[in-house]
């Protein structure tokens, strides 16, 4: 999404001033809140960048916790 940052100067009328005035407008972008998450994709554990909204909705299946030690895997 796009938006703008608006700079204002002056004291508001309700605080006893003569009112605020816009002194500058700069364009800005609203970026999604992405998190790096281990997820199951086609049966494989992969790192993905996922929005927090998708995580809250449960659209991503997170990888199970690793319960084994490195020494046990070799034996």
C-alpha positions in Angstrom: 0.0 0.0 0.0 1.1 3.6 -0.6 0.6 6.6 1.6 2.2 9.8 2.6 3.9 11.3 5.6 2.6 14.8 6.3 4.7 17.3 8.3 2.8 20.1 10.0 4.0 23.2 11.8 2.2 25.6 14.1 0.2 25.4 17.2 -3.4 24.0 17.0 -6.3 26.5 17.5 -7.6 24.4 20.4 -4.3 25.0 22.2 -4.4 28.7 21.7 -2.5 29.0 18.4 -3.4 30.2 14.9 -3.7 26.7 13.5 -1.4 24.2 11.9 -0.1 24.3 8.4 1.3 21.5 6.1 4.9 22.1 5.4 5.8 19.0 3.5 4.4 15.7 2.1 6.6 12.7 1.4 5.5 9.4 -0.2 5.9 6.2 1.8 5.1 2.5 1.5 3.3 0.3 4.0 5.3 -3.1 4.0 4.0 -6.4 5.3 5.3 -7.7 8.6 7.4 -10.7 7.3 8.9 -13.3 9.6 11.4 -16.0 8.7 9.8 -19.3 9.7 10.5 -23.0 9.3 7.5 -24.5 7.5 6.5 -27.8 6.0 6.3 -27.6 2.2 5.6 -30.8 0.3 6.8 -32.9 3.2 10.1 -31.0 3.5 11.2 -28.5 6.1 12.0 -25.2 4.5 12.7 -21.6 5.6 10.1 -19.2 4.3 9.3 -15.5 4.7 5.7 -15.4 5.9 3.5 -12.5 6.9 2.3 -12.4 10.5 -1.3 -12.3 9.3 -0.8 -15.7 7.5 0.7 -17.1 10.7 -2.2 -16.0 12.8 -4.7 -17.4 10.4 -3.0 -20.8 10.4 -2.3 -20.8 6.7 1.3 -22.0 7.3 2.1 -25.4 8.8 5.1 -24.9 11.0 7.8 -27.6 11.2 7.7 -29.9 14.2 10.3 -29.4 17.0 13.4 -31.5 16.7 13.5 -34.0 19.5 16.6 -36.0 18.6 20.3 -35.3 19.3 23.0 -35.4 16.7 24.7 -38.4 18.4 21.5 -40.5 18.3 21.0 -40.0 14.6 24.3 -41.6 13.7 23.7 -44.7 15.9 
